[in-house]
Amino acid sequence: MIKKFLKLSLFLTSFLFLTGFVPLPAVLGPAITVATSGNLVKATAQLAIDYEFKKKTGKSSLNYITEEVSKNNEENRINKDFKNLIEKRVKIVHQKLVQQNNEPKIIKDFKLLVEKRVELTHQKLIKQKINQ
């Protein structure tokens, strides 16, 4: 009787390990949970949740979570870089505006006068081309 039991157990364990019929890591995790905590319900729930998660996403729950966290960290890094770039640009534009506003009034008036004269001259040249 003991020989038959040993033969049967040897046959089943060799079948289990050699054929890959049962994914060993998927069974090993809940088996360790049962052995350490003694809570069969917790281990069964863990196995069922992991199985459904793998079926829906194609990844184990741990791989999926680590991938999502790394994606989130990458997006946060990109957002920080973008925010820093915008802040630098705003500071540069602000400094230029402050410099323009600090110019003396005479220079501003002179610039406006020159711009007005250039515009009038441009219009006259356009009219002369049309008339020719």
DAWOHU-V328721 format. One record per residue. N is the residue number from 1. RES is the residue in one small letter. SS is DSSP state (h for helix, s for strand, l for the rest). BURIAL is 1 if it has 16 or more other ideal C-beta (glycine too) atoms within 10 Angstrom, else 0. D_CENTER is the distance of its C-alpha to the mean C-alpha in Angstrom with 2 decimals. Layout:
BEGIN
n=[N N]
res=[RES RES]
ss=[SS SS]
burial=[BURIAL BURIAL]
d_center=[D_CENTER D_CENTER]
END
This chain:
BEGIN
n=[1 2 3 4 5 6 7 8 9 10 11 12 13 14 15 16 17 18 19 20 21 22 23 24 25 26 27 28 29 30 31 32 33 34 35 36 37 38 39 40 41 42 43 44 45 46 47 48 49 50 51 52 53 54 55 56 57 58 59 60 61 62 63 64 65 66 67 68 69 70 71 72 73 74 75 76 77 78 79 80 81 82 83 84 85 86 87 88 89 90 91 92 93 94 95 96 97 98 99 100 101 102 103 104 105 106 107 108 109 110 111 112 113 114 115 116 117 118 119 120 121 122 123 124 125 126 127 128 129 130 131 132]
res=[m i k k f l k l s l f l t s f l f l t g f v p l p a v l g p a i t v a t s g n l v k a t a q l a i d y e f k k k t g k s s l n y i t e e v s k n n e e n r i n k d f k n l i e k r v k i v h q k l v q q n n e p k i i k d f k l l v e k r v e l t h q k l i k q k i n q]
ss=[l h h h h h h h h h h h h h h h h h h l l l l h h h h h h h h h h h h h h l l h h h h h h h h h h h h h h h h h h l l l h h h h h h h h h h h h h h h h h h h h h h h h h h h h h h h h h h h h h h h h h l l l h h h h h h h h h h h h h h h h h h h h h h h h h h h l]
burial=[0 0 0 0 0 0 0 0 0 0 0 0 0 0 0 0 0 0 0 0 0 0 0 0 0 0 0 0 1 1 0 0 1 1 0 0 0 0 0 0 0 0 1 0 0 1 1 0 0 1 0 0 1 1 0 0 0 0 0 0 0 0 0 0 0 0 0 0 0 0 0 0 0 0 0 0 0 0 0 0 0 0 0 0 0 0 0 0 0 0 0 0 0 0 0 0 0 0 0 0 0 0 0 0 0 0 0 0 0 0 0 0 0 0 0 0 0 0 0 0 0 0 0 0 0 0 0 0 0 0 0 0]
d_center=[60.94 58.77 58.71 57.47 54.72 53.66 53.76 51.69 49.08 48.99 48.62 45.76 43.83 44.34 43.23 40.10 39.15 40.46 39.33 35.78 36.70 34.74 31.38 32.44 29.16 28.68 32.18 32.19 29.61 31.61 34.83 33.82 32.91 36.36 38.07 36.59 36.54 39.15 37.22 37.40 35.79 32.63 32.44 33.12 30.44 27.91 29.02 28.97 25.49 24.08 26.07 24.86 21.20 21.73 23.71 21.16 17.89 19.61 18.01 19.42 18.15 17.34 15.35 13.40 12.71 11.77 9.31 7.66 8.00 6.66 3.22 4.09 5.86 4.25 3.57 6.88 8.31 8.12 9.57 12.08 13.11 13.69 15.59 17.64 18.54 19.74 21.68 23.38 24.39 25.77 27.77 29.22 30.27 31.73 33.74 35.10 36.15 37.85 39.67 40.84 42.09 43.93 46.04 49.68 50.94 53.38 50.71 48.79 52.01 52.89 49.53 50.07 53.60 52.61 49.90 52.45 55.03 52.62 51.76 55.48 56.36 53.65 55.01 58.55 57.59 55.94 59.12 61.33 59.41 59.78 63.50 64.25]
END
